Amino acid sequence: MKKATVTIAFDDEKLGALEFSLRKEHSSVQEHLEDALNALYEKTVPEPLREYLDSKAAPAAVKPKRPVKPAAPKPQSSEPKPAAVKEGN
């Protein structure tokens, strides 16, 4: 699916403190916001609509490719090919 950007306003000092604290936990504001937005999506959007959107986003079933066989060299005949004979009318 194509991604959209969501922009919100938040106090700069609070954001800095939040980022500092989350780095200690090896996490980020971005991760937590994505989790919260996904939870809100699943809570709010009806399941049939989510399934429909998921089916549109899923790639079409891909047929497995057949393995490529190496081309075997064609045996070359040392005999000359007969020339085509034209018959007159």
N, C-alpha and C positions, 0 to 999 in steps of 0.2 A: 504494500500500500504506500501511497505517497504520504510523506510526513508533512505536518503543519507545525508552525511555531506558535507557541502560546506565550504572551508577554504579560507579566503582572508587575505591579509596583510594590516594593517592600522597603522598609527602612534600611538604609545602607549599613549602619553600624550593627543592627540586629543580624543582617545577612552575613556580614563578616564574622560575627561571633558564632553563628550557626555553622558556617563553612568550617571554621576552626575546630569546633567541637566534633563535627561529623568526620573530618579527616582523621581524628584520633581513632575513630571506629572504622576506618577504611571505607567510608561511605561518602555520599555527596548529596547536596540539595537536589541536584538533577535526578538522581536515583529515587529519592523519596517522593519528589513531585510526580515522576512518571508512575510510581507505584500507586500514589493517591489518585491520580487521574484514571489509571486503569481500573481501580476499585470502584470509583464513581461511575465509570462507563458500564461496568458489569452490573452494578446495582441499579442503574437508571435505564439502560437500553434493554428492551425486551429480548429474551433469548432468540426467538425466531429471526429478529433483525440482525443480531450479532452473528448468527449462523449464516445468514444470507451474505453479510459483508465478508465473513471469513471465506465463504466459498468463492466469492468474486476475487479475493486476494490470492487464493491458492493457485499455484501454477497448474496448468493443464497437465493431465497425466502424460508423462513423457515415456515414450517407448524406449526400452533399452536398446542401445545401438549394438548391431552385430559386430563381432570382432572382424577387423579387416584382415583378409587373407593375403599373404604376400603373393604378388603376381609371379607365377612360375614362368620362366623364360620359355618361349615357344621354340621347339626344335626347328632349326633351319635345314631345309633339304638342300643337298648339294646338286640335285637334279634340276635342270632348267625347266621352267613352267612352259607348257605348250602354248604356242601363240594362238589367239582366237582366229578362226577361219571365217571369212565373210563369203557368203554365197551370193552370187549375182542373180538378178531377176531375169 
